[in-house]
Amino acid sequence: MDEARPLWATPLQFVFACISYAVGLGNVWRFPYLCQMYGGGSFLVPYIIMLAVEGMPLLYLELAVGQRMRQGSIGAWRTISPYLSGVGVASVVVSFFLSMYYNVINAWAFWYLFHSFQDPLPWSVCPLNGNRTGYDEECEKASSTQYFWYRKTLNISPSIQESGAVQWEPALCLILAWLLVYLCILRGTESTGKVVYFTALLPYCVLMIYLVRGLTLHGATNGLAYMFTPKMEQLANPKAWINAATQIFFSLGLGFGSLIAFASYNEPSNDCQKHTVIVSIINSSTSIFASVVTFSIYGFKATFNYESCLNKVILLLTNSFDLEDGFLTVSNLEEVKSYLASAYPSKYSEVFPQIKNCSLESELETAVQGTGLAFIVYTEAIKNMEVSQLWSVLYFFMLLMLGIGSMLGNTAAILTPLTDSKVISSYLPKEAISGLVCLVNCAIGLVFTMEAGNYWFDIFNDYAATLSLLLIVLVETVAVCYLYGLRRFESDLKAMTGHALNWYWKAMWGGVSPLLIISLFVFYLSDYIITGTLQYQAWDASQIPTVRKQL
């Protein structure tokens, strides 16, 4: 099997495959949110520490296991011990769950990409109502970007109990997304190795373009100042450390079996320790880089909303008190408001309920993550940019590349154990196995294109993988260190790479990393128990904004 096993054309292909898999949507829409929530620049302290004690050691462990055993997750853990086959099976099942719903994000990215060529952008204005006498009521209650996401894209139902029908346009986009994935994995490492050059490098090109554009936007400095101003008191917040550890864990894609699958196609002499450090540093640096881009655009959006709010107040007061045009400005607004309140108390009290409380700080503190950041906040900023169609195309193309890159890893985690199986591969060629996996995932994924599909997406995203992945990686670490034997594994690595195992790796594998995983497992388990019934964020046109509902 070893002699016939396909290999990466160059070690660089392997590195790009790992980067393409690890650097995903979480770097763009999760890390900036955590920075916003947990102290801005000070969040980097727990993040870097968790990278050193959890991220790099566990990444090295999985890459080393895959390269040493030269099999997918099921075969690799069965080689270590026949009793550990279940660990590999668990990784395949979790990867299957992830693939079922993750590619829906690529379908949404396709949908927005296709609509990005319209002028004006369809989410930039509210549509007219039925009798064309005004704007749609639901859109006016929310915003044009929220309306396009919840009503035009998802056509979302008020609750998960109202499943509704499959929405044919997102469904077609999902089929297209799976077809693209299938073409990328059709020939195994031969085709994937070429695709990862694009999925790994193109997002950086787009991020660089967006960085240059973002830094030139009005108000960008407000967002960057908010991000880099450290709130040191957050270092005493346990949730900051827990979220830093969780972000590192899931950002690197540990436990899915994808890294083991990728490493199994390496030459046995490959220096996987060097590649571990490279992938870890690039992944974390990308998160910080993406945050700079995000906060520059976030600052532009917040400043735009803040100034729009002030202009509405100025217009309201000018019209209500018959002030001369241009008399009331941003600089003298508070002073004039105080004067009007004292000089015309009765009239001012009538107007007062309509005066909005405009605050740049509150605009910057509005924390959004996930699909809300990608498809609402970003589109809100893009629609106010010059040549908005260009920036929209670039942004959703980047999202698509990030999503496809992650899907290549997810599908590799499923396909490698299947193609390694002599029973399955003797009956079906690799292309047929890949096609069946994509077809089954696509068929099940149509559930997420129904009217209640986004609710199921949120539930799968929140609950499908967290505890199971922590348990899988814990068992992996304990199995290597205490069942297979750390000394035995150390000698295997020395025989493969010619380098002795550093004390740092042994200390992390033998004690620190497992204890950290146990702590995370206990935290999330207790959090689920305390929370009780599964919850999801529901969009109800009569109760805008979104409300929490229970299953």
KOLVEX-326653 format. One record per residue (C-alpha): residue number from 1; x, y, z. Coordinates in steps of 0.1 Angstrom, whole numbers. Example, Ala and Ser with C-alpha at 12.3 -4.5 7.8 and 13.67 -1.06 7.14 Angstrom:
SITE   pos       u       v       w
SITE     1     123     -45      78
SITE     2     137     -11      71
This chain:
SITE   pos       u       v       w
SITE     1       0       0       0
SITE     2      29      24       8
SITE     3      45      19     -25
SITE     4      13      25     -45
SITE     5       2      54     -24
SITE     6       0      87     -43
SITE     7      22     116     -30
SITE     8      21     153     -32
SITE     9      41     166     -62
SITE    10      62     188     -38
SITE    11      63     196      -1
SITE    12      50     230     -10
SITE    13      17     215     -22
SITE    14      12     199      12
SITE    15      19     232      30
SITE    16      -6     250       7
SITE    17     -32     222      12
SITE    18     -29     227      50
SITE    19     -30     265      48
SITE    20     -60     263      24
SITE    21     -78     240      48
SITE    22     -69     258      81
SITE    23     -73     294      68
SITE    24    -110     295      64
SITE    25    -141     316      71
SITE    26    -134     315     109
SITE    27    -103     337     103
SITE    28    -125     363      86
SITE    29    -157     363     106
SITE    30    -149     347     140
SITE    31    -115     361     151
SITE    32    -124     398     146
SITE    33    -156     392     167
SITE    34    -135     377     195
SITE    35    -111     407     194
SITE    36    -141     430     196
SITE    37    -156     411     225
SITE    38    -125     404     246
SITE    39    -104     435     248
SITE    40     -91     443     213
SITE    41     -53     440     213
SITE    42     -52     424     247
SITE    43     -70     393     233
SITE    44     -38     385     214
SITE    45     -21     376     247
SITE    46     -43     345     255
SITE    47     -45     338     217
SITE    48      -7     335     213
SITE    49      -3     316     245
SITE    50     -30     291     235
SITE    51     -13     287     201
SITE    52      19     277     218
SITE    53       5     253     244
SITE    54     -24     238     224
SITE    55     -25     247     187
SITE    56      10     239     175
SITE    57      15     207     196
SITE    58     -18     191     185
SITE    59     -12     201     149
SITE    60      22     185     150
SITE    61       8     154     166
SITE    62     -18     149     138
SITE    63       6     156     110
SITE    64      32     132     125
SITE    65       6     104     130
SITE    66      -6     108      94
SITE    67      29     108      79
SITE    68      41      79     101
SITE    69      11      56      95
SITE    70       5      67      59
SITE    71     -32      61      61
SITE    72     -64      80      66
SITE    73     -78      85     101
SITE    74     -94      50     105
SITE    75     -64      31      93
SITE    76     -39      53     112
SITE    77     -56      48     146
SITE    78     -62      11     139
SITE    79     -25       7     133
SITE    80     -18      22     167
SITE    81     -43      -1     183
SITE    82     -72     -21     169
SITE    83     -93      -7     197
SITE    84     -89      28     184
SITE    85    -106      23     150
SITE    86    -136      41     166
SITE    87    -116      73     169
SITE    88    -110      73     131
SITE    89    -147      65     125
SITE    90    -157      94     148
SITE    91    -135     118     128
SITE    92    -151     106      95
SITE    93    -186     110     110
SITE    94    -179     145     123
SITE    95    -163     155      89
SITE    96    -194     142      72
SITE    97    -217     163      95
SITE    98    -195     194      88
SITE    99    -196     188      50
SITE   100    -234     185      50
SITE   101    -239     221      61
SITE   102    -206     239      55
SITE   103    -209     239      17
SITE   104    -242     258      21
SITE   105    -220     288      29
SITE   106    -203     284      -5
SITE   107    -238     282     -21
SITE   108    -247     316      -4
SITE   109    -214     330     -16
SITE   110    -222     320     -52
SITE   111    -257     336     -48
SITE   112    -243     369     -36
SITE   113    -215     367     -62
SITE   114    -240     364     -91
SITE   115    -260     393     -77
SITE   116    -229     414     -73
SITE   117    -229     423    -110
SITE   118    -262     442    -108
SITE   119    -263     480    -106
SITE   120    -274     491     -81
SITE   121    -266     462     -58
SITE   122    -299     444     -49
SITE   123    -293     448     -12
SITE   124    -285     485     -13
SITE   125    -322     496     -15
SITE   126    -355     484      -2
SITE   127    -380     471     -28
SITE   128    -413     488     -33
SITE   129    -444     474     -17
SITE   130    -472     456     -35
SITE   131    -492     487     -46
SITE   132    -459     507     -52
SITE   133    -468     535     -29
SITE   134    -438     531      -6
SITE   135    -411     506       5
SITE   136    -417     471      17
SITE   137    -428     472      54
SITE   138    -405     444      66
SITE   139    -375     460      48
SITE   140    -382     494      64
SITE   141    -384     478      99
SITE   142    -350     462      94
SITE   143    -326     473      67
SITE   144    -320     466      30
SITE   145    -291     443      37
SITE   146    -310     423      64
SITE   147    -340     421      41
SITE   148    -320     408      12
SITE   149    -304     382      34
SITE   150    -334     369      54
SITE   151    -361     374      28
SITE   152    -346     372      -7
SITE   153    -317     348       0
SITE   154    -332     325      27
SITE   155    -369     334      25
SITE   156    -368     324      62
SITE   157    -397     311      82
SITE   158    -406     325     116
SITE   159    -395     293     134
SITE   160    -378     260     129
SITE   161    -412     242     132
SITE   162    -423     258      99
SITE   163    -399     240      75
SITE   164    -414     254      43
SITE   165    -403     243       8
SITE   166    -368     240      -7
SITE   167    -358     273     -22
SITE   168    -348     264     -58
SITE   169    -323     293     -63
SITE   170    -301     285     -32
SITE   171    -306     248     -40
SITE   172    -291     253     -75
SITE   173    -262     273     -60
SITE   174    -256     244     -36
SITE   175    -255     219     -64
SITE   176    -230     242     -82
SITE   177    -209     244     -51
SITE   178    -208     205     -48
SITE   179    -200     202     -85
SITE   180    -170     225     -80
SITE   181    -158     205     -50
SITE   182    -162     173     -69
SITE   183    -141     186     -98
SITE   184    -114     197     -73
SITE   185    -111     163     -56
SITE   186    -118     141     -87
SITE   187     -82     129     -92
SITE   188     -72     129     -55
SITE   189     -39     147     -47
SITE   190     -32     151     -84
SITE   191     -61     176     -88
SITE   192     -63     189     -52
SITE   193     -26     197     -53
SITE   194     -31     221     -82
SITE   195     -63     236     -68
SITE   196     -48     245     -34
SITE   197     -24     270     -51
SITE   198     -55     291     -60
SITE   199     -76     285     -28
SITE   200     -46     293      -6
SITE   201     -31     323     -24
SITE   202     -61     342     -40
SITE   203     -78     351      -6
SITE   204     -45     369       4
SITE   205     -46     388     -29
SITE   206     -81     400     -22
SITE   207     -74     407      14
SITE   208     -44     428       4
SITE   209     -66     448     -21
SITE   210     -92     452       6
SITE   211     -66     464      31
SITE   212     -54     492       7
SITE   213     -90     502       1
SITE   214    -101     498      37
SITE   215     -73     521      50
SITE   216     -84     548      26
SITE   217    -120     548      37
SITE   218    -134     576      58
SITE   219    -135     565      95
SITE   220    -112     535      90
SITE   221     -89     548     118
SITE   222    -118     547     142
SITE   223    -122     510     137
SITE   224     -85     503     139
SITE   225     -81     524     171
SITE   226    -110     504     186
SITE   227     -93     471     176
SITE   228     -58     479     188
SITE   229     -67     497     220
SITE   230     -61     470     246
SITE   231     -86     465     275
SITE   232     -62     448     299
SITE   233     -90     440     324
SITE   234    -102     413     299
SITE   235     -71     393     307
SITE   236     -88     384     340
SITE   237    -119     372     322
SITE   238    -119     333     320
SITE   239    -141     334     288
SITE   240    -114     353     270
SITE   241     -89     324     275
SITE   242    -116     298     268
SITE   243    -125     315     235
SITE   244     -89     319     226
SITE   245     -83     282     231
SITE   246    -114     273     212
SITE   247    -106     296     183
SITE   248     -71     281     179
SITE   249     -85     245     182
SITE   250    -112     249     155
SITE   251     -92     273     132
SITE   252     -65     247     127
SITE   253     -91     220     120
SITE   254     -80     196     146
SITE   255     -98     163     151
SITE   256    -116     161     117
SITE   257     -90     137     102
SITE   258     -82     161      74
SITE   259     -47     168      86
SITE   260     -39     131      91
SITE   261     -52     125      55
SITE   262     -31     153      40
SITE   263       0     142      59
SITE   264      -5     105      48
SITE   265       5     116      12
SITE   266      38     130      24
SITE   267      72     114      18
SITE   268      82      96      51
SITE   269     112     119      54
SITE   270      92     151      52
SITE   271     100     176      80
SITE   272      65     179      94
SITE   273      77     198     125
SITE   274      89     227     103
SITE   275      56     226      84
SITE   276      37     226     117
SITE   277      53     259     127
SITE   278      48     274      92
SITE   279      11     265      90
SITE   280       4     277     126
SITE   281      21     310     122
SITE   282       5     317      88
SITE   283     -30     307     101
SITE   284     -27     330     132
SITE   285     -11     359     112
SITE   286     -40     356      87
SITE   287     -65     360     115
SITE   288     -48     392     127
SITE   289     -44     405      91
SITE   290     -81     398      83
SITE   291     -90     416     116
SITE   292     -72     447     104
SITE   293     -91     446      71
SITE   294    -124     439      89
SITE   295    -120     467     115
SITE   296    -110     493      89
SITE   297    -142     485      70
SITE   298    -161     482     103
SITE   299    -148     517     113
SITE   300    -161     530      79
SITE   301    -195     515      84
SITE   302    -198     527     120
SITE   303    -186     563     111
SITE   304    -210     563      81
SITE   305    -240     552     104
SITE   306    -230     577     131
SITE   307    -227     607     107
SITE   308    -260     596      90
SITE   309    -277     596     124
SITE   310    -263     631     132
SITE   311    -275     644      99
SITE   312    -310     631     105
SITE   313    -311     648     139
SITE   314    -299     681     124
SITE   315    -325     679      96
SITE   316    -352     671     122
SITE   317    -343     701     145
SITE   318    -338     724     115
SITE   319    -373     716     101
SITE   320    -391     715     135
SITE   321    -377     749     148
SITE   322    -374     766     114
SITE   323    -337     771     117
SITE   324    -316     786      89
SITE   325    -300     760      66
SITE   326    -264     754      76
SITE   327    -268     770     110
SITE   328    -270     737     129
SITE   329    -238     716     124
SITE   330    -222     686     141
SITE   331    -198     708     161
SITE   332    -226     730     177
SITE   333    -253     703     178
SITE   334    -252     696     215
SITE   335    -250     733     224
SITE   336    -280     741     202
SITE   337    -300     712     216
SITE   338    -295     725     251
SITE   339    -306     760     241
SITE   340    -337     747     223
SITE   341    -347     725     253
SITE   342    -345     755     277
SITE   343    -360     782     253
SITE   344    -388     760     238
SITE   345    -394     733     264
SITE   346    -429     723     253
SITE   347    -421     721     216
SITE   348    -387     703     223
SITE   349    -405     677     244
SITE   350    -428     669     214
SITE   351    -398     665     191
SITE   352    -375     647     217
SITE   353    -389     611     212
SITE   354    -378     614     175
SITE   355    -343     625     183
SITE   356    -319     595     181
SITE   357    -291     591     205
SITE   358    -261     590     181
SITE   359    -229     574     194
SITE   360    -199     563     175
SITE   361    -188     541     204
SITE   362    -221     521     205
SITE   363    -218     516     167
SITE   364    -183     502     171
SITE   365    -194     480     200
SITE   366    -221     463     180
SITE   367    -205     428     179
SITE   368    -215     405     150
SITE   369    -200     372     139
SITE   370    -207     344     114
SITE   371    -231     348      86
SITE   372    -243     381     102
SITE   373    -208     396      97
SITE   374    -202     381      62
SITE   375    -236     387      46
SITE   376    -251     417      65
SITE   377    -223     439      80
SITE   378    -199     436      51
SITE   379    -226     441      25
SITE   380    -238     471      45
SITE   381    -203     486      42
SITE   382    -198     475       5
SITE   383    -230     492      -7
SITE   384    -217     526       5
SITE   385    -184     523     -13
SITE   386    -176     537     -47
SITE   387    -177     511     -75
SITE   388    -195     489     -50
SITE   389    -200     461     -76
SITE   390    -162     456     -79
SITE   391    -157     453     -41
SITE   392    -187     430     -38
SITE   393    -174     406     -65
SITE   394    -139     406     -49
SITE   395    -153     400     -14
SITE   396    -176     371     -23
SITE   397    -150     355     -46
SITE   398    -126     355     -16
SITE   399    -153     339       6
SITE   400    -158     313     -20
SITE   401    -121     305     -22
SITE   402    -119     302      16
SITE   403    -149     280      17
SITE   404    -138     257     -11
SITE   405    -103     254       5
SITE   406    -118     242      37
SITE   407    -142     218      19
SITE   408    -112     201       2
SITE   409     -99     192      37
SITE   410    -133     181      49
SITE   411    -139     158      19
SITE   412    -103     145      22
SITE   413    -110     134      58
SITE   414    -140     113      45
SITE   415    -125     100      12
SITE   416     -90      90      23
SITE   417    -102      62      48
SITE   418    -127      51      21
SITE   419    -102      49      -7
SITE   420     -77      32      17
SITE   421    -102       4      23
SITE   422     -94     -25       1
SITE   423    -130     -37       2
SITE   424    -145      -4     -11
SITE   425    -117       4     -35
SITE   426    -119     -31     -51
SITE   427    -155     -24     -62
SITE   428    -155      13     -69
SITE   429    -129      35     -85
SITE   430    -117      67     -67
SITE   431    -138      89     -90
SITE   432    -170      70     -82
SITE   433    -164      71     -44
SITE   434    -158     109     -46
SITE   435    -190     113     -66
SITE   436    -211      93     -42
SITE   437    -198     112     -12
SITE   438    -205     145     -29
SITE   439    -240     133     -41
SITE   440    -251     121      -7
SITE   441    -238     153      10
SITE   442    -255     175     -16
SITE   443    -288     156     -12
SITE   444    -288     159      26
SITE   445    -276     195      23
SITE   446    -308     205       5
SITE   447    -324     206      40
SITE   448    -304     237      46
SITE   449    -320     254      16
SITE   450    -355     251      30
SITE   451    -372     281      46
SITE   452    -362     269      80
SITE   453    -328     257      67
SITE   454    -308     286      83
SITE   455    -321     275     117
SITE   456    -308     240     112
SITE   457    -275     255      99
SITE   458    -271     274     131
SITE   459    -279     244     153
SITE   460    -254     222     134
SITE   461    -228     249     135
SITE   462    -232     254     173
SITE   463    -237     218     184
SITE   464    -226     192     158
SITE   465    -188     192     164
SITE   466    -177     210     196
SITE   467    -178     183     222
SITE   468    -171     154     198
SITE   469    -139     170     184
SITE   470    -126     178     219
SITE   471    -131     142     229
SITE   472    -115     129     197
SITE   473     -84     150     201
SITE   474     -81     141     238
SITE   475     -82     103     229
SITE   476     -57     109     201
SITE   477     -32     126     224
SITE   478     -36     100     252
SITE   479     -34      71     227
SITE   480      -1      84     212
SITE   481      15      93     245
SITE   482       4      65     268
SITE   483      -9      36     246
SITE   484      15      37     216
SITE   485      41      52     239
SITE   486      58      86     237
SITE   487      93      71     235
SITE   488      83      48     207
SITE   489      67      76     188
SITE   490      97      98     194
SITE   491     120      71     179
SITE   492      96      68     149
SITE   493      99     106     143
SITE   494     136     105     146
SITE   495     138      76     121
SITE   496     115      95      97
SITE   497     130     131      99
SITE   498     164     125     114
SITE   499     156     150     142
SITE   500     152     142     179
SITE   501     120     153     195
SITE   502     123     185     215
SITE   503     114     186     252
SITE   504      87     212     244
SITE   505      67     188     222
SITE   506      69     160     248
SITE   507      58     183     277
SITE   508      28     196     257
SITE   509      17     162     245
SITE   510      23     144     278
SITE   511       5     169     301
SITE   512      -3     205     292
SITE   513     -24     200     260
SITE   514     -46     171     274
SITE   515     -53     190     306
SITE   516     -63     220     285
SITE   517     -86     199     263
SITE   518    -102     184     294
SITE   519    -108     219     308
SITE   520    -125     230     276
SITE   521    -146     198     275
SITE   522    -158     204     310
SITE   523    -166     240     303
SITE   524    -187     233     272
SITE   525    -204     203     287
SITE   526    -215     223     318
SITE   527    -225     252     295
SITE   528    -248     229     275
SITE   529    -263     215     307
SITE   530    -269     250     322
SITE   531    -283     263     289
SITE   532    -307     233     287
SITE   533    -329     233     255
SITE   534    -311     240     222
SITE   535    -316     275     212
SITE   536    -314     293     178
SITE   537    -317     329     165
SITE   538    -351     334     148
SITE   539    -361     360     123
SITE   540    -397     370     127
SITE   541    -410     400     106
SITE   542    -433     410     134
SITE   543    -405     410     160
SITE   544    -375     426     142
SITE   545    -347     423     153
SITE   546    -340     386     157
SITE   547    -352     368     188
SITE   548    -340     337     207
SITE   549    -362     306     204
SITE   550    -360     271     218
SITE   551    -365     238     201
